[in-house]
Amino acid sequence: MNKTNNLFMKKVVYVTFLILVAGNIFVARGIFAEMRPKNLALYFLDVGQGDGELIDFGDVQILVDGGKDPKVLSELGRVLTPTDRYIDLVIATHPDLDHFGGLIDVLKTYEVGAVITTGRRGVADAYSDFERVIVEKKIPEIKVFAGDEIKFEDAVIKILWPTAIAAQGKKVNESGIVFMLEKDGPPGRAGLRALYTADIGFETEEILARKYDLDAHILKVGHHGSRFSSEADFLKEVSPAVSVIEVGKNSYGHPTPSALGRLASVGSQIFRTDQSGTVKVIFDGDRLKIYD
């Protein structure tokens, strides 16, 4: 299969490419991964004021954002085994420094199967470094938009946002990649749904609430608990049992009392990386176990 040529083909082939990447890696890595945990593990990494999440299927790892600096490397070092130097997919939700900055060091340090973006370029000087490392290491960059899916075994990542037009909109926060991770449970049992919302605010939340079933067990809270995210009606649609706010020392007042109040009003259990450090959620096929 010629991976390079596939990058220039239409969207449906992009998605197929992703599925095949995951499948190939599963086969190749299965030989060395006998000691890897098989339960789905979701990590919300303590990268300071920024976002960084690792989705660990045991044989396949997907990193979503990487904070603003190399701190993400120490967090990954605590989660991954010392010999594990491969990350299958890296998703850069949008080109704000506190989301992509640390990914530059990740791409330099780890081998990466592919980088997922919307194609929107950042204005920070560091974004040129991000692009240069992708080119120098010949890492495939794949653009995704609403309606695309990334599948692995009995799990699927459904891209809910942005559309191709919204990806180039005026507000960079409203252009971030939002996705629902769904994993099947045992026969007759409910599976897991986890909603990742990048830095979107009220206007995108309203669109998503009108368009999708957003009910989820876990919510990665939007924009570090900004007062302009996590609107009340949106949270009622999501009704998360667990909400995780990725936040560090900042001058914005994140997380804001208003956002915390709205999360509490829907009965969600709130975890914060500035208080708990990295938050780990294990789904064993039946139950959620949370370590903070």
DRENFI-791238 format. One record per residue (C-alpha): residue in three letters; x, y, z negated. Coordinates in steps of 0.001 Angstrom, whole numbers, plus 500000, padded with zeros to 6 digits. Example, Ala and Ser with C-alpha at 12.3 -4.5 7.8 and 13.67 -1.06 7.14 Angstrom:
2
+-----+--------+--------+--------+
|   r |     xx |     yy |     zz |
+-----+--------+--------+--------+
| ALA | 512300 | 495500 | 492200 |
| SER | 513670 | 498940 | 492860 |
+-----+--------+--------+--------+
***
This chain:
292
+-----+--------+--------+--------+
|   r |     xx |     yy |     zz |
+-----+--------+--------+--------+
| MET | 500000 | 500000 | 500000 |
| ASN | 501440 | 503356 | 500989 |
| LYS | 500702 | 505587 | 497979 |
| THR | 502098 | 508736 | 499565 |
| ASN | 499817 | 508551 | 502549 |
| ASN | 496812 | 507983 | 500301 |
| LEU | 497331 | 511374 | 498699 |
| PHE | 496267 | 513024 | 501916 |
| MET | 493107 | 511018 | 502404 |
| LYS | 489600 | 511957 | 501368 |
| LYS | 488272 | 511927 | 497824 |
| VAL | 486840 | 508453 | 497766 |
| VAL | 490281 | 507119 | 498618 |
| TYR | 491845 | 509225 | 495868 |
| VAL | 489608 | 507508 | 493357 |
| THR | 490297 | 504065 | 494779 |
| PHE | 493991 | 504869 | 494541 |
| LEU | 493596 | 505602 | 490860 |
| ILE | 491853 | 502322 | 490255 |
| LEU | 494571 | 500423 | 492064 |
| VAL | 497296 | 502257 | 490170 |
| ALA | 495743 | 501190 | 486900 |
| GLY | 495293 | 497620 | 488108 |
| ASN | 498835 | 497289 | 489322 |
| ILE | 500238 | 498663 | 486115 |
| PHE | 498097 | 496296 | 484076 |
| VAL | 499605 | 493350 | 485890 |
| ALA | 503161 | 494635 | 485744 |
| ARG | 503045 | 495739 | 482142 |
| GLY | 501145 | 492731 | 480839 |
| ILE | 504371 | 490743 | 480773 |
| PHE | 505924 | 493127 | 478276 |
| ALA | 502849 | 494187 | 476372 |
| GLU | 501954 | 491142 | 474310 |
| MET | 502366 | 493119 | 471075 |
| ARG | 500351 | 496086 | 472247 |
| PRO | 497000 | 496678 | 470507 |
| LYS | 494009 | 495764 | 472658 |
| ASN | 491465 | 497908 | 470902 |
| LEU | 490853 | 501259 | 472507 |
| ALA | 492717 | 503952 | 470574 |
| LEU | 492051 | 507660 | 470973 |
| TYR | 494679 | 510031 | 469641 |
| PHE | 494143 | 513740 | 469146 |
| LEU | 497727 | 514860 | 468834 |
| ASP | 498980 | 517507 | 466443 |
| VAL | 500617 | 519788 | 469008 |
| GLY | 499958 | 523010 | 467120 |
| GLN | 497692 | 525593 | 468734 |
| GLY | 496862 | 523664 | 471886 |
| ASP | 495409 | 520436 | 473182 |
| GLY | 497009 | 517032 | 473624 |
| GLU | 495116 | 513741 | 473645 |
| LEU | 496251 | 510205 | 474343 |
| ILE | 493825 | 507517 | 475479 |
| ASP | 495466 | 504158 | 474824 |
| PHE | 493891 | 501062 | 476342 |
| GLY | 496824 | 498951 | 475150 |
| ASP | 498136 | 498253 | 478626 |
| VAL | 497362 | 501631 | 480126 |
| GLN | 497895 | 505058 | 478606 |
| ILE | 496387 | 508316 | 479757 |
| LEU | 497701 | 511611 | 478372 |
| VAL | 495323 | 514561 | 478514 |
| ASP | 497169 | 517884 | 478196 |
| GLY | 500366 | 518307 | 476199 |
| GLY | 500221 | 521463 | 474111 |
| LYS | 502446 | 524431 | 474832 |
| ASP | 505913 | 523087 | 473979 |
| PRO | 508022 | 519938 | 473380 |
| LYS | 506239 | 519152 | 470107 |
| VAL | 504126 | 516699 | 472087 |
| LEU | 507217 | 514503 | 472522 |
| SER | 507587 | 513911 | 468788 |
| GLU | 503892 | 513105 | 468548 |
| LEU | 504095 | 510632 | 471418 |
| GLY | 507181 | 509133 | 469775 |
| ARG | 505120 | 508383 | 466695 |
| VAL | 502341 | 506737 | 468700 |
| LEU | 504109 | 504816 | 471461 |
| THR | 506668 | 502079 | 470911 |
| PRO | 510323 | 503208 | 471289 |
| THR | 510737 | 501203 | 474486 |
| ASP | 507550 | 502516 | 476059 |
| ARG | 508674 | 505206 | 478480 |
| TYR | 505800 | 504995 | 480918 |
| ILE | 502533 | 506941 | 480940 |
| ASP | 500109 | 505848 | 483616 |
| LEU | 498175 | 509063 | 484122 |
| VAL | 498665 | 512618 | 482936 |
| ILE | 495623 | 514887 | 483136 |
| ALA | 496256 | 518640 | 483065 |
| THR | 492770 | 519995 | 482383 |
| HIS | 493605 | 523573 | 483379 |
| PRO | 496688 | 525752 | 483796 |
| ASP | 496801 | 527518 | 480413 |
| LEU | 500184 | 527227 | 478713 |
| ASP | 498784 | 525675 | 475526 |
| HIS | 497502 | 522793 | 477646 |
| PHE | 500170 | 522191 | 480300 |
| GLY | 503379 | 523652 | 478786 |
| GLY | 504369 | 520498 | 476891 |
| LEU | 503643 | 518368 | 479939 |
| ILE | 506808 | 519700 | 481563 |
| ASP | 508879 | 517905 | 478914 |
| VAL | 506655 | 514836 | 479138 |
| LEU | 507239 | 514564 | 482882 |
| LYS | 511002 | 514957 | 482359 |
| THR | 511133 | 512385 | 479555 |
| TYR | 508671 | 509717 | 480661 |
| GLU | 507974 | 507980 | 483923 |
| VAL | 504473 | 508974 | 484978 |
| GLY | 502230 | 507153 | 487444 |
| ALA | 500282 | 510190 | 488631 |
| VAL | 499317 | 513697 | 487563 |
| ILE | 495643 | 514697 | 487685 |
| THR | 494712 | 518358 | 488211 |
| THR | 492071 | 520418 | 489950 |
| GLY | 494668 | 522111 | 492107 |
| ARG | 494240 | 525435 | 490350 |
| ARG | 497629 | 527086 | 489878 |
| GLY | 498613 | 528819 | 486669 |
| VAL | 499895 | 532375 | 486387 |
| ALA | 502455 | 531644 | 483654 |
| ASP | 506087 | 531389 | 484819 |
| ALA | 506232 | 527917 | 483289 |
| TYR | 503646 | 526653 | 485752 |
| SER | 506261 | 526806 | 488501 |
| ASP | 508466 | 524562 | 486339 |
| PHE | 505543 | 522143 | 485940 |
| GLU | 505061 | 521989 | 489695 |
| ARG | 508794 | 521669 | 490357 |
| VAL | 509181 | 518639 | 488056 |
| ILE | 506249 | 516935 | 489776 |
| VAL | 507933 | 517415 | 493135 |
| GLU | 511453 | 516515 | 491967 |
| LYS | 510293 | 513265 | 490358 |
| LYS | 508016 | 512494 | 493310 |
| ILE | 504996 | 512028 | 491061 |
| PRO | 501716 | 511830 | 492978 |
| GLU | 499413 | 514753 | 492168 |
| ILE | 495740 | 513956 | 492602 |
| LYS | 492928 | 516476 | 492507 |
| VAL | 489626 | 515513 | 490884 |
| PHE | 486268 | 517238 | 490680 |
| ALA | 482808 | 516580 | 489284 |
| GLY | 481499 | 513214 | 490459 |
| ASP | 484875 | 511467 | 490604 |
| GLU | 485589 | 508458 | 488414 |
| ILE | 488676 | 506744 | 487070 |
| LYS | 488019 | 503106 | 486216 |
| PHE | 489987 | 500609 | 484185 |
| GLU | 488548 | 497209 | 483326 |
| ASP | 485314 | 497847 | 481360 |
| ALA | 486016 | 501546 | 480857 |
| VAL | 485367 | 504524 | 483074 |
| ILE | 486282 | 508184 | 482919 |
| LYS | 483511 | 510178 | 484582 |
| ILE | 484576 | 513639 | 485698 |
| LEU | 481707 | 516009 | 484882 |
| TRP | 483388 | 519314 | 485647 |
| PRO | 484530 | 521399 | 487521 |
| THR | 483097 | 521488 | 490993 |
| ALA | 485573 | 522422 | 493715 |
| ILE | 484174 | 525963 | 493654 |
| ALA | 484223 | 526286 | 489865 |
| ALA | 487835 | 525102 | 489793 |
| GLN | 488823 | 528358 | 491489 |
| GLY | 486401 | 530599 | 489551 |
| LYS | 487368 | 533828 | 487811 |
| LYS | 487494 | 532383 | 484291 |
| VAL | 490247 | 529834 | 483882 |
| ASN | 488690 | 528396 | 480717 |
| GLU | 485527 | 527553 | 482652 |
| SER | 487562 | 525692 | 485278 |
| GLY | 488875 | 522973 | 482987 |
| ILE | 488396 | 519269 | 483589 |
| VAL | 485558 | 517928 | 481436 |
| PHE | 485013 | 514188 | 481327 |
| MET | 483066 | 511462 | 479565 |
| LEU | 484998 | 508345 | 478592 |
| GLU | 482722 | 505314 | 478479 |
| LYS | 483759 | 501863 | 477320 |
| ASP | 481474 | 498870 | 477171 |
| GLY | 480755 | 497197 | 473849 |
| PRO | 480187 | 493476 | 473231 |
| PRO | 477082 | 491960 | 474877 |
| GLY | 473981 | 493451 | 473305 |
| ARG | 475938 | 496163 | 471500 |
| ALA | 476363 | 499807 | 472355 |
| GLY | 479673 | 500898 | 473768 |
| LEU | 481678 | 504022 | 473125 |
| ARG | 481172 | 507448 | 474661 |
| ALA | 483662 | 510238 | 474063 |
| LEU | 483322 | 513715 | 475567 |
| TYR | 486425 | 515796 | 476320 |
| THR | 485680 | 519459 | 476963 |
| ALA | 489004 | 521258 | 477540 |
| ASP | 488446 | 524999 | 476850 |
| ILE | 484986 | 525462 | 478334 |
| GLY | 482599 | 527977 | 476811 |
| PHE | 478879 | 528576 | 476613 |
| GLU | 478203 | 529081 | 480335 |
| THR | 479698 | 525744 | 481396 |
| GLU | 478223 | 523946 | 478397 |
| GLU | 474773 | 525136 | 479505 |
| ILE | 475312 | 523820 | 483033 |
| LEU | 476505 | 520436 | 481768 |
| ALA | 473616 | 520126 | 479309 |
| ARG | 471137 | 520654 | 482145 |
| LYS | 472833 | 518207 | 484488 |
| TYR | 474042 | 515255 | 482408 |
| ASP | 473253 | 512939 | 479539 |
| LEU | 475926 | 514200 | 477154 |
| ASP | 475127 | 511996 | 474184 |
| ALA | 478481 | 510933 | 472753 |
| HIS | 479939 | 509403 | 469612 |
| ILE | 483049 | 511576 | 469738 |
| LEU | 483487 | 515172 | 470839 |
| LYS | 486811 | 516819 | 471573 |
| VAL | 485643 | 520283 | 470562 |
| GLY | 486020 | 522947 | 473234 |
| HIS | 488583 | 525753 | 473012 |
| HIS | 489959 | 524945 | 469563 |
| GLY | 486740 | 525915 | 467811 |
| SER | 486260 | 529272 | 469500 |
| ARG | 483117 | 531200 | 468635 |
| PHE | 482362 | 531190 | 472369 |
| SER | 482262 | 527368 | 472583 |
| SER | 480161 | 524606 | 471013 |
| GLU | 476804 | 526317 | 471529 |
| ALA | 473973 | 524969 | 469365 |
| ASP | 471786 | 523489 | 472149 |
| PHE | 474842 | 521903 | 473762 |
| LEU | 475764 | 520247 | 470472 |
| LYS | 472218 | 518946 | 470074 |
| GLU | 472596 | 517217 | 473448 |
| VAL | 475953 | 515722 | 472516 |
| SER | 474977 | 514878 | 468901 |
| PRO | 478524 | 513733 | 468083 |
| ALA | 479099 | 511577 | 465030 |
| VAL | 482706 | 512729 | 465048 |
| SER | 484119 | 516052 | 466254 |
| VAL | 487835 | 516748 | 466539 |
| ILE | 489236 | 520266 | 466703 |
| GLU | 492783 | 520555 | 467992 |
| VAL | 494156 | 523718 | 466480 |
| GLY | 497264 | 525157 | 464867 |
| LYS | 498459 | 528450 | 463467 |
| ASN | 496877 | 531184 | 465569 |
| SER | 495737 | 534803 | 465612 |
| TYR | 492352 | 534084 | 467203 |
| GLY | 490645 | 532853 | 464072 |
| HIS | 490298 | 529310 | 465444 |
| PRO | 488394 | 527406 | 464407 |
| THR | 485776 | 530044 | 463772 |
| PRO | 483189 | 529804 | 460989 |
| SER | 480416 | 530052 | 463583 |
| ALA | 481652 | 527044 | 465562 |
| LEU | 482236 | 525045 | 462383 |
| GLY | 478742 | 525922 | 461218 |
| ARG | 477137 | 524771 | 464453 |
| LEU | 479047 | 521475 | 464343 |
| ALA | 477996 | 520924 | 460747 |
| SER | 474374 | 521703 | 461608 |
| VAL | 474187 | 518658 | 463894 |
| GLY | 475621 | 516433 | 461177 |
| SER | 478971 | 515824 | 462858 |
| GLN | 481960 | 514765 | 460785 |
| ILE | 484684 | 517304 | 461579 |
| PHE | 488400 | 516582 | 461790 |
| ARG | 491072 | 519248 | 462400 |
| THR | 494623 | 518625 | 463492 |
| ASP | 495877 | 521646 | 461509 |
| GLN | 494644 | 519950 | 458327 |
| SER | 494950 | 516258 | 459136 |
| GLY | 497765 | 516101 | 461675 |
| THR | 497211 | 513677 | 464524 |
| VAL | 493761 | 512103 | 464363 |
| LYS | 493490 | 508477 | 465498 |
| VAL | 490208 | 506816 | 466393 |
| ILE | 490055 | 503059 | 466972 |
| PHE | 487134 | 501405 | 468749 |
| ASP | 487188 | 497661 | 468136 |
| GLY | 484204 | 496973 | 470366 |
| ASP | 481721 | 497375 | 467555 |
| ARG | 482867 | 500041 | 465100 |
| LEU | 484823 | 503264 | 464966 |
| LYS | 487713 | 503536 | 462558 |
| ILE | 489218 | 506978 | 461989 |
| TYR | 492687 | 507647 | 460626 |
| ASP | 493752 | 511164 | 459759 |
+-----+--------+--------+--------+
***
